[in-house]
Amino acid sequence: MPITIAPNRRPRREARRDTGTAWTFVSPAVLIIIGLGIAPMLWSLVLSFQANDLVTPSRWVGLENYDALVQDPNFGRAVRNTLVYTVLFVPLSLVLGLALALVLNQRIRLVGLYRTLMFAPFVISLTAQGVLFSFILDPEFGVANSLLHRLGLSPQGFLTDPGQALFVLIGISLWSGTGFCVVVYLAALQEVPPSLVESARLDGAGRWQVLRHVVLPSLTPVTVFLVLWQLIQSLQVFDLVYVTTRGGPLGSTTVIVYFVWEQAFKTFTAGYGAAAAYVLAAALLIIAVAIRLVRRQGATTR
């Protein structure tokens, strides 16, 4: 008589029990992500196709909000200001960060203190930075114009001058944003193989040649990360503009995110603001994909 062996169901039951326990721990985080991330994102996407003032019933308008953005000179100016901010801030922050990291990577006295001072501005929130520099750069009572007066130079408008305001904001951002690049580059410089540097020097390579042919290629992955990070930060700048200039003077510092805030919470055209936000989101996605493709192509060619 053949012997039948009953299937062992204990492993399946234990697997289901483990899965249930795992979901018990993970579900709060999943609910938070869905409630505060995915759901608002989908709602704003639907909102971008509506005429909605957040008070009265909405009306479906299709692509009219996006068509209006193309013809809106205020949105065009916000895009130009954002591009100028990004084009200047990103490369300057990387170049300054790398230069300072190379200096601080040397064996110099009090190097730990210098590294801390470089990173300290990055820890300060952009709101606090805006308040601080608003006092320093005040055209009548600020410290900056007081120093210029002592040096015999004419006072400047700084944040109240349409020709200077955007560049002053870039300078404030560099004061804090460069510190992050310094810390990341310093960590990457510690990982450069000393054997490669010594081999290059033994072959007669000078300091510049070692930097160009050994150090910089080793820093490529970190540089790609910093480019993407600084691009996202610059395209999403809002706090500093809101605290210092409120998009002025004469719209010279209105960036895309501030334009979105104005449309949603100042003029109460939330659907129009949501459309502008998704234009920015599409730009960020395209930039991220392009950088990833360039990096992958560079890796395959090597």
RORORO-226207 format. One record per residue (C-alpha): residue number from 1; residue in three letters; x, z, y. Coordinates in steps of 0.001 Angstrom, whole numbers, padded with zeros to 6 digits. Layout:
BEGIN
 num residu       u       w       v
 NUM    ALA       X       Z       Y
...
# end
This chain:
BEGIN
 num residu       u       w       v
   1    MET  000000  000000  000000
   2    PRO  001570 -001070  003295
   3    ILE  002387  001661  005777
   4    THR  000995  001139  009266
   5    ILE  002914  002709  012134
   6    ALA  000837  003737  015129
   7    PRO  002243  002390  018402
   8    ASN  004042  004988  020450
   9    ARG  002095  005265  023666
  10    ARG  004138  008073  025153
  11    PRO  006636  005806  026980
  12    ARG  003757  003901  028609
  13    ARG  002029  007084  029655
  14    GLU  005266  008475  031034
  15    ALA  005905  005225  032916
  16    ARG  002400  005325  034448
  17    ARG  002892  008984  035330
  18    ASP  006242  008233  036978
  19    THR  004716  005325  038897
  20    GLY  001886  007512  040127
  21    THR  004331  010213  041211
  22    ALA  006445  007657  043053
  23    TRP  003420  006275  044918
  24    THR  002414  009822  045848
  25    PHE  005700  010246  047697
  26    VAL  005849  006706  049116
  27    SER  002214  006283  050197
  28    PRO  002483  008287  053490
  29    ALA  005317  006036  054681
  30    VAL  003443  002924  053530
  31    LEU  000332  004013  055408
  32    ILE  002366  004654  058555
  33    ILE  004001  001221  058334
  34    ILE  000636 -000467  057815
  35    GLY -001125  001547  060512
  36    LEU  001564  001413  063187
  37    GLY  003280 -001872  062316
  38    ILE  001438 -004477  060289
  39    ALA -002126 -003772  061507
  40    PRO -001272 -003873  065259
  41    MET  000794 -007022  064690
  42    LEU -002104 -008811  063034
  43    TRP -004567 -007528  065630
  44    SER -002376 -008775  068494
  45    LEU -002096 -012166  066784
  46    VAL -005893 -012448  066717
  47    LEU -005989 -011133  070289
  48    SER -003704 -013934  071461
  49    PHE -006475 -016437  070649
  50    GLN -009075 -014504  072648
  51    ALA -010003 -013812  076247
  52    ASN -009949 -010024  076137
  53    ASP -009712 -007429  078904
  54    LEU -009827 -004446  076485
  55    VAL -013151 -003380  078002
  56    THR -015803 -006082  077675
  57    PRO -016525 -008032  074467
  58    SER -013838 -010598  073690
  59    ARG -014335 -014352  073635
  60    TRP -012550 -016799  071329
  61    VAL -010537 -019349  073324
  62    GLY -008206 -020777  070683
  63    LEU -004924 -022096  072086
  64    GLU -005973 -021847  075740
  65    ASN -003788 -018790  076340
  66    TYR -000724 -020625  075015
  67    ASP -001560 -023729  077070
  68    ALA -001868 -021554  080183
  69    LEU  001539 -020017  079521
  70    VAL  003184 -023430  079604
  71    GLN  001709 -024090  083056
  72    ASP  002180 -020570  084464
  73    PRO  005082 -020457  086984
  74    ASN  005244 -016666  086730
  75    PHE  005838 -016870  082980
  76    GLY  008419 -019605  083535
  77    ARG  010241 -017363  086000
  78    ALA  010125 -014468  083515
  79    VAL  011637 -016735  080853
  80    ARG  014416 -017845  083223
  81    ASN  015207 -014262  084218
  82    THR  015316 -013216  080568
  83    LEU  017620 -016111  079683
  84    VAL  019995 -015315  082569
  85    TYR  020031 -011662  081529
  86    THR  020704 -012580  077891
  87    VAL  023337 -015257  078558
  88    LEU  025358 -012862  080711
  89    PHE  024774 -009556  078926
  90    VAL  025431 -010575  075310
  91    PRO  028874 -012225  075631
  92    LEU  030099 -009788  078283
  93    SER  029124 -006758  076193
  94    LEU  030885 -008201  073127
  95    VAL  034052 -009193  074990
  96    LEU  034304 -005883  076842
  97    GLY  033480 -003956  073665
  98    LEU  036170 -005742  071669
  99    ALA  038764 -005342  074423
 100    LEU  038103 -001617  074775
 101    ALA  038025 -001170  070991
 102    LEU  041445 -002818  070677
 103    VAL  042810 -000462  073333
 104    LEU  041228  002643  071795
 105    ASN  042467  001647  068340
 106    GLN  046011  002437  069445
 107    ARG  047729  005780  069077
 108    ILE  047330  007097  072594
 109    ARG  046898  010590  073935
 110    LEU  043334  011981  074095
 111    VAL  041986  008889  072328
 112    GLY  039134  010936  070825
 113    LEU  037954  011937  074297
 114    TYR  038081  008335  075494
 115    ARG  036044  007156  072521
 116    THR  033411  009809  073198
 117    LEU  033207  008863  076867
 118    MET  032747  005215  075940
 119    PHE  029875  005964  073582
 120    ALA  028153  008614  075729
 121    PRO  026271  006142  077999
 122    PHE  024697  004488  074947
 123    VAL  023089  007802  073966
 124    ILE  021389  008134  077364
 125    SER  017952  006528  077379
 126    LEU  017363  003472  079551
 127    THR  014715  005409  081463
 128    ALA  017216  008093  082431
 129    GLN  019770  005430  083310
 130    GLY  017246  003702  085539
 131    VAL  016433  006906  087406
 132    LEU  020128  007726  087803
 133    PHE  021126  004335  089162
 134    SER  018051  004157  091386
 135    PHE  019474  007141  093270
 136    ILE  023045  005841  093230
 137    LEU  022083  002349  094438
 138    ASP  019465  003366  096975
 139    PRO  020141  001136  100014
 140    GLU  019685  003974  102539
 141    PHE  020719  007211  100859
 142    GLY  022639  006057  097767
 143    VAL  026219  006947  096936
 144    ALA  027205  003280  096462
 145    ASN  026491  002242  100039
 146    SER  028089  005437  101303
 147    LEU  031324  004474  099544
 148    LEU  031088  000926  100877
 149    HIS  030679  002326  104382
 150    ARG  033796  004499  103980
 151    LEU  035709  001399  102833
 152    GLY  034550 -000514  105900
 153    LEU  032309 -002881  103925
 154    SER  028765 -003870  104797
 155    PRO  025943 -002138  102892
 156    GLN  024235 -003967  100055
 157    GLY  020618 -004178  098990
 158    PHE  021383 -003863  095280
 159    LEU  018037 -003397  093507
 160    THR  016074 -004327  096645
 161    ASP  017830 -007668  097166
 162    PRO  016250 -010595  095256
 163    GLY  019647 -012259  094946
 164    GLN  021383 -009184  093525
 165    ALA  018776 -007192  091607
 166    LEU  018986 -009024  088268
 167    PHE  022794 -008952  088222
 168    VAL  022770 -005256  089102
 169    LEU  020494 -004638  086111
 170    ILE  022940 -006549  083917
 171    GLY  025742 -004335  085194
 172    ILE  023750 -001186  084391
 173    SER  023020 -002513  080912
 174    LEU  026705 -003260  080344
 175    TRP  027554  000314  081312
 176    SER  025548  001579  078353
 177    GLY  025417 -001368  075945
 178    THR  029162 -001912  075785
 179    GLY  029667  001528  074250
 180    PHE  027743  000533  071137
 181    CYS  029937 -002542  070680
 182    VAL  033051 -000401  071135
 183    VAL  032037  002002  068375
 184    VAL  031081 -000776  065939
 185    TYR  034256 -002743  066605
 186    LEU  036363  000405  066259
 187    ALA  034866  001061  062834
 188    ALA  035512 -002564  061830
 189    LEU  039111 -002462  063067
 190    GLN  039756  000463  060748
 191    GLU  038832 -001809  057817
 192    VAL  041250 -004617  058681
 193    PRO  043824 -004591  055844
 194    PRO  047156 -003366  057271
 195    SER  048969 -005476  054683
 196    LEU  047637 -008667  056290
 197    VAL  048778 -007554  059725
 198    GLU  052233 -006613  058436
 199    SER  052543 -009915  056549
 200    ALA  051674 -011873  059673
 201    ARG  054241 -009947  061707
 202    LEU  056908 -010493  059073
 203    ASP  056177 -014225  059260
 204    GLY  056949 -014088  062978
 205    ALA  053422 -013957  064389
 206    GLY  053105 -012424  067833
 207    ARG  050421 -009996  068980
 208    TRP  048081 -012751  070157
 209    GLN  048547 -014749  066936
 210    VAL  047818 -011671  064804
 211    LEU  044675 -011050  066828
 212    ARG  043532 -014668  066603
 213    HIS  044355 -015457  062976
 214    VAL  044026 -012069  061248
 215    VAL  041954 -009562  063230
 216    LEU  039212 -011776  064665
 217    PRO  038397 -013528  061341
 218    SER  038110 -010090  059724
 219    LEU  035643 -009052  062436
 220    THR  033364 -012087  061987
 221    PRO  030581 -010315  060021
 222    VAL  030518 -007477  062565
 223    THR  030471 -009936  065446
 224    VAL  027503 -011781  063949
 225    PHE  025649 -008476  063605
 226    LEU  026435 -007497  067200
 227    VAL  025365 -010888  068543
 228    LEU  022003 -010589  066805
 229    TRP  021596 -006938  067829
 230    GLN  022454 -007540  071488
 231    LEU  020239 -010640  071594
 232    ILE  017263 -008636  070381
 233    GLN  018017 -005830  072843
 234    SER  018370 -008198  075798
 235    LEU  015247 -010225  075011
 236    GLN  013237 -007014  074690
 237    VAL  014525 -005235  077808
 238    PHE  011706 -003360  079536
 239    ASP  012442  000313  080251
 240    LEU  015205 -000365  082750
 241    VAL  013135 -002934  084654
 242    TYR  010054 -000699  084706
 243    VAL  011916  002324  086073
 244    THR  014093  000562  088658
 245    THR  012441 -002541  090112
 246    ARG  008989 -002998  088517
 247    GLY  009781 -006696  088238
 248    GLY  010652 -007056  091912
 249    PRO  011751 -007804  094469
 250    LEU  009676 -010990  094610
 251    GLY  009644 -011271  090819
 252    SER  013420 -011656  090632
 253    THR  013696 -009159  087763
 254    THR  010464 -009883  085907
 255    VAL  011420 -010393  082257
 256    ILE  009196 -011448  079383
 257    VAL  008356 -007981  078068
 258    TYR  007547 -006740  081566
 259    PHE  005376 -009833  082046
 260    VAL  003518 -008932  078838
 261    TRP  002992 -005371  080095
 262    GLU  001688 -006650  083435
 263    GLN -000823 -008947  081782
 264    ALA -002070 -006331  079319
 265    PHE -002176 -003166  081416
 266    LYS -002055 -004250  085060
 267    THR -004252 -007331  085279
 268    PHE -006112 -006521  082015
 269    THR -005709 -009977  080500
 270    ALA -004701 -008609  077117
 271    GLY -005211 -011866  075235
 272    TYR -002911 -013691  077633
 273    GLY -000299 -010957  077306
 274    ALA -000520 -011055  073509
 275    ALA  000138 -014795  073584
 276    ALA  003265 -014209  075689
 277    ALA  004371 -011508  073237
 278    TYR  004055 -013907  070311
 279    VAL  006056 -016535  072153
 280    LEU  008823 -013933  072427
 281    ALA  008416 -013003  068758
 282    ALA  008717 -016663  067749
 283    ALA  011886 -016999  069850
 284    LEU  013418 -013925  068194
 285    LEU  012547 -015268  064741
 286    ILE  014096 -018663  065495
 287    ILE  017284 -017012  066807
 288    ALA  017567 -014766  063743
 289    VAL  017079 -017667  061335
 290    ALA  019552 -019855  063254
 291    ILE  022247 -017158  063204
 292    ARG  021678 -016580  059497
 293    LEU  021973 -020318  058750
 294    VAL  025139 -020637  060816
 295    ARG  026654 -017636  059063
 296    ARG  025732 -018995  055634
 297    GLN  027161 -022402  056498
 298    GLY  030374 -020791  057706
 299    ALA  030634 -018794  054484
 300    THR  030189 -021915  052321
 301    THR  032803 -023897  054271
 302    ARG  035335 -021138  053763
# end
